[in-house]
Amino acid sequence: MVQRKSAAQPDGQTNLFELLAAKPQAVVVSVPTPTQVEAAVEEPTGPVLPDGWSTEDIRFLLNMLEGDPILIADSNLGIPTIHNDFGAEVTHAGYGLMVVKGTGYKLDFDAGGAMARTPSGKGWTRLHIEGSYPYDKAAVRKILKAYLPEEDPQPACPAPLDERLEDRLEEERSAVPPQRSPSRSRQGNSAMPWATSSGRSSGCATHPPAHTSSC
């Protein structure tokens, strides 16, 4: 019977048979998941427009705010509305006109179907104030601007139709020359001394009397 001889293995040397029999070790690579990537992106700051509103609406209201104070119908935007507490009773004067008579002030504004519309169809109206009534236009402007991007160019909206018509009428008035008074020759026959008031003359009705020589 043949006996196998085992050769002595030097220290530090790997046995070839053990190396081939060893199982390969899996290499783990950490790959970020889509959720982790999305979490790393900074979320935009600032308030989000309520449903139905657009940035075009906000620019429109900012442009209208350059005139008289404004009110809207939607309470979700955060600016004064027609549903506010005006400090006195709101009465309907007809055709959608609402009137408020308080101590030292009088207000009126449109409501319902009488309200004007933003580009997307949201209701808004002017708030006309007589007397002393608090309306912070700077605070309203700040709220509206917060809905727009920081680098928003805010293009100017066209002027309201009534203002454009008024400007056009003013231009036409300035372009019309002043009326000239009628000349004396058109005021009757007073410029013709030979004519009588009845249009007849002592001689010829259309020619001045001829010079005659005395005989």
Secondary structure, DSSP 8 states (H G I E B T S, - for coil): ----------TT---HHHHHHS-----------HHHHHHHS----S----TT--HHHHHHHHHHTTSS-EEES-GGGSS-BTTS--SS-EEEEETTEEEEEETTEEEEEE-GGGSEE-TT--EEEE-EEEE-----HHHHHHHHHHTS-TT---------HHHHHHHHHHHHHHHS-------GGGSSSTT-TTB-TTS-BSS-SSS--------
